[in-house]
Amino acid sequence: MAAETVPANTKAREFELVGGSPCLDFVNTLDDRPSDHQKELLNNYADLVAFAEQSGLLKSKEAKSLLERAATSPREARESLRKTIDLREAMYGVFWAIEQKSKVPEESLAALNGHIQESAGHAEFVRANGTFESRFDDAGSLHRPRWALARSAAELLSSGDRLQFIRACSSPTCQWLFLDTSKNHQRRWCDMRLCGNRDKVRRFYARKRENAE
């Protein structure tokens, strides 16, 4: 992928975070995935940093620091983005299979495990405010967003019962993944304001056509 870094003062892309977990929201950064007109939302490293910051994986100061480093190391930034998109597609293969209650592709799980193992290899615990917190040993690495996303995927995979509540949006051209935390676990749409409303409008006009016949 020939993605480029952009100036730090460029307005960041805004992401729809409806997945209930950073790793599921990240899978959704390839929009309209099942359609013939897929829309890539990560076109440069700055988009990746914006996603990581908006999803709570990076603080503002950390995001700014990574953008500054990316501006001086564009080749490394492009490689980091490429690897992170590889991670995204591995996550998609695993979580989509879980949602479909089908066999998880071995190649997807193997690829995801590779990213998770790399992430774990850079994790360490430090004392902070009288307790301990986890952080990555190279805070300035351009791979930090990928490591954080791999850790998010690992946490979801090891969460037990939560896996059964992974859902896909009912819109056939959307199919964004999300955790269904609704009371009865019958949520159908990634977001009622988005696909839910579009479906309501579609059904409304379908009824009008039927009544006019």
C-alpha angles and dihedrals in degrees: 000000000000096000118159134210116243133211114285091238093059112115109261121241113255115230129206104234105194102130099092091229131058092234093055092045087052092053086055093060087092096071125203087016097169094046132085089248106058114183119214110212095185105070098149141009091266089062089054092050091047090053093048092050095045092048092051098251093115133035118228093254091050092048091051091050092052092049090052091051092046090054090059095040106040095158092053090047092053091049091049091051091048092052092046091053088050086055090050093054092047089051090049092053092051101041095041090054090049091050091048091046089234133129113292110241108250093220092054093049092046091051092047091049090053092056092044092051091050090049092050090050090062097044123105138165122238133181114256128170093345095311139065131268134183121242139157118265093228104047092176097053114123087221092065095101090053092049091050092049092049089052090050090053091049091051092051093046090052095045095095112204094026091074092069089062096059106121137180122224111261092230105106092217095045113038093166112176123240143160110255104223094160117130096255096027091237100122111144106179135060086226128355089217091058120030094007094058092044089055092049090052091047092051091045093056091042089057091048091054091048092050091048093056 
